[in-house]
Amino acid sequence: MLRATLTRRGGAPSLAELPYSTLTATRLANEVGSVSLAVPVGGLNDDARRKLGDATAWRDELAVYDDRSLLWVGPLMPPAFTREAVTLTGKDLFAWFDHRVLGVDRTYRATDLGIIFTGHAADAMRRDDSPGITVSPTSVGIGGDRVVTAKQRQYAGDAMRELCRSGVDFTMNGRELVLSSSRSPGTRLPVLAGHLADGPSTAPPADVATEVTILGVTRADGSQVVATATRDAPPEGLLQVVVNEPAVLDKVSARHAALTALDASPGLPFTATLLPGWAPWADLVPNRICRVAVNAGVRDLLGDYRLVSVTFNAEPGRLGVSGTFVPVEV
């Protein structure tokens, strides 16, 4: 079963165990994950009551473990107190980048986007690295140009998400910010065929496209960086989408941005419950690829899929785990 603790920022020793009545934790691809748990006040000893009453947003962290494996960790948000229970919510560690600005002028030319991403992370933590986020320089095989101007005071999280739209994938795995490329297979999970409950809920993409055009920066001479990606002989016909990406300064990363947007459109994403017995839960890291086979009534969902979110729903003595998957070509 899952165990939850309250700690100080940066991975300090546990302050208190959290005997929750309900817990929900979500890990996401390319976004901020979350956690929410309710801790009944009755039965808490005086020390636990004092520590929960002193819990402070951003100073403190919530951590969720499966046995000894860290499943989720991140800053506490403002708690909610009643006479019966304390409701604790948190965001994963990537939330820090949404509260840090890029304060150093940088010019990147023909630089791997993964290296630019890790540069943004380092600059964001330059003045205060107390959140204890680890990230290793990682090449994703996509080059490009980017310029950071300190006086623009751009949030690091916004700049990092823009790189995701050009093919960089990220997720928080505990305290580690893990990078990969949406244009390569990446790390594979064990085969999930036989471990997913039939009857998944499908979620058609909001905007189907068979041709995507990226409009990048407009240069001083009036020319604009433009790139288009088109699916060959699509059965849906021609469905065009145009996206403005003014931070894209070069043709190469504009092309990858178009391909990334095109890849996000086809196929049928679905959410399914994992059957008991699949383990370890810590291996369910978003952006990993797996082979699935599950029946959705009149349609079988078969093949290679990317895990884009995983949700843990726990109560004392019970754990439910579900994942959301999107089809990929590898």
N, C-alpha and C positions, 0 to 999 in steps of 0.2 A: 504494500500500500504506500501511498505518498505521505511524506512528512514535510511540514512547513515550519520555517523558523524566521525569527526577526533578528537582524544583525545590523551593525553599523556599516556605513558605506565603505566599499572597497574590499569586501571579503573578510572582515574582522570576525573573530569567534562569535558564535551564536549568543544572543542576549536572552532569548526565550523560545521554547517550543510553543507552537501554536495549535492547540487541540481544536481544530475546526469542526463545524457541523456540515459545511459545504465548501467546496473549493473548485474553482475553474481556472485553468492555466492554458494559455494559447501561445504557440510558437508559430511565427509567420515568416514567409519568404519575402525579402525586400521591404519589410515594414516593421513597425514596433509591435511586439507581442505584449500580452497583458496577463494579469492574474487578479482574482477576486476571491476572498474567503471570509466566511463569517465565523467568529470565535465567541461561543456562548460565555457569558460572564460567570454564571454559576459553576462552581467547582474549581475556579482558578484560585491559587493560593495568593497570599498578600504580595509576594515578590513578583509574580506574573502580572497581577493587577497593576502594580506600580509601573512595571516596564511597558505594558500596553498603554497605560494612561499617558506615558511620556513619549510614546512613539511619535516621531516627527518626520514629515514629508521631506524627501530628498536627503536628509541626514542619514536616514535609516534605509535598510533594504529588506525585501522579502526574498526568501529562497525556498525552492521546492525540490525535494529529493525523492528519487526512487531507490530505496535502500541507501547505498552510499553514492549513487550517481546523481550529479546535479542536473536536474531537468530544466530549471528556470530560475533566473535571478534578475533583480532590477530594483530601481528606487521605489520606495513607498510613496504613494500619493496621499493627500490629506485623509486621515481616518474618519469614520463616522461612528459616533458613540451613542448607545442607548443603554437603558438599565439592564436590558437582557443580553445584548451582544455588542461586539465591536466588529465593524465591517472594514476590512483592510483591502485596498486595491493597489496595484502597482503596474508600472510599465517596465519592459525589459531595458537592458542597458543602452540600447541604441537611442532611447529617448534623450539621453544627454546631448546627442549631436543636434537635436532640435532646439537646444538652449545654449548653443555655442556658435559664435561667429568666426569666420575665417579672417584672422587679423594679420596675415602676412601676404605681401604681394608675391605672386607666383606666376611664372610663365612656363607652360609645358608645351613642347613641340615634339611631335611624333613619339609620344610617350605612351607606354602601355596604360590602358585605362585603370587596370588594377593598381598600378603604382600611383597613379593620380589619386585614386580612392584612398589608399593608405596614407598618402600625403595629407589629404584633407583630414583624416582621422587624427594624425599626429598634430597638425596645426590646431585642431579643435581642442586638444588636450594639453597644449603647450603651457598654458598658464596654471592649470590645475588638473593633475592626473589622478586625483583621489578616487574617481569611480573605479579604477582598477581594470580597465578594459584592455585586453590583449589583442593585437592584430599584427600579423606578419606580412611584410611586402609580398604580394602575390601577383604574378603575371597571368592575365586572362587571354592573351593572344590577340587583343584588339588595340590598335594604336590610335592616337588622336592628339589634337591640340586643345588646350584649355588655358584660360587666363583668369587668375584670381586677383582682384583689386581690393585691398584692405578697406579702403574708404567706402566701398559699397556695403560693407557689413552684412555679407550674405551668410545665412545660416548654413552650417556645415551639412546638416541633414538634407537640406534642399539640393545642395551641390552634389551630394553622394547619390541621391535618388535620380538626379539627371543622368549620372553615369550608368545607373541601372537601366535606364531607358535606351542606352546605347550598348547594352549587352553584359554589364557586370551584375552578377547575382550576389546577394549577401544574406546572412541570417546570423542571429546571435545563438551560439551554442554554449550555454553557461556564460562564462566571462569572456569567451573568445568570439571575436567578430570574424566570421568565416566567409571568404570570397570564393567565387567560382565564375565560370563563363556560361551564359545562357546559350552560347553557340557550340558547346562541347558537352559530352555526356555527363561528366562530373562523377561524383562518388555514387555508387549503386547501393541500394538497400537489398537485403535478401528478398527472394521472390515472395510477393504477398498473395499470389493466387492461393485460394484455400484459407486465407486468414482474414478475408473481408466478408462481412455479412451481406447476403443478397438483399436487394431492395434499396440500393443507394438513392439518394436524392441528386438529380442532375441539375446543373446550373448553366444554361446556355450563355455564351459570351454576350456582353451587352452590345457590342458593336462589331459585327462581322465585316471583315475586309479581305478582299483578294488583291488589292493594290494599295500600298501605303507610300505616301510621299512625305519626306521630312524637309521642312524649310529651316535651314540653319541661319547663321549670322548674315546680315547684310553688310558688305564691306564698304569702305570709304568711297570706292569707285562706282558704287551702285550695284555691283554684282552680288549674287546671293549663293550661299552653299545650299545645294539641292541634291537629294538622292531619292530614288524610287526603287521599291522592291515589289515584284509582281509574282503571284502564284501561277504556275503553268496550267493552262486549260482547266480552270476551276469549274466544277459543276454548278456552282452558284451564279456564274456569270461575273461580270465586272462590277465590283463594289469598291469604290475608291474612298480613302480616308487621307486627309491632309493634316499634318501635325506641325505646329510651330515649336522649334527648339532653338531659341536664339543663343544658347550657351554652346551649341555645336559649331566649331570653327573650321572643320575640315571635312572633306568628302568621304574619307574612310570611315570615321565614326558616324557620319550621317547615314552612310549605307548600312552600318550595323544597327543603327537606331531604327531604320526602316525594316530590316529583317527581324529585329526583336519585336516590334509592334505587329508584324505580320504573323510571327510565330504565336503571339498571344491570342490570335483570332480563331484558328480552326479547331475542329474537334468538339468534344462534349465533356467539360469538366464535371466532376461528381464528388459528393461527400459520402463516405461510408464508415460504418463502425468496424473497428478491428475486433476480431473474436478473441475471447480469453485464451491465454496460452502463448500469444506472440510476445516475444521478449528478446532483448531488453528494450524497454521503452525509450531509454536514452539514445538509441540509434535512430529514432524517428526525428531526424534533423531536416527541416525544410530545404528544398532545392536538390535533394537527393532523388535519384531515378530508381524506379522499381518496375517490375513486370507484374501486372495485375490481371485477374480474370474474375469478373463479378457480373451477375445477372440483374438487369434493371427491367424486369417484366418482359416486354416485347423486344428488348435490345440487350445484347451481350456487350460488355465493355471489356475489351481485350487489348493487350499490348503494353508498350512502354509509357509510363506516366511519371510526371514530376510531382513530388509531394510539395504542396505550397503552404499548407497549414496543418497543424496537429493540435487537437484540443483534448485536455484531460479534465474529466468531470469526476470528482471524488466526494464521497461521504464516508464516515467510519464504516469499514468493512466492505466497501463497494468502490469500484473504479471502472469508469467507462472511457474509452479512447476512440476518437474519430479522426479521420484525415480527409483533407480535400486534395484532389489530384487533377492535374491537367495533362492532356496527351502531348507527347513530344515525339519527334523523329530523331533517332540516334543511330 
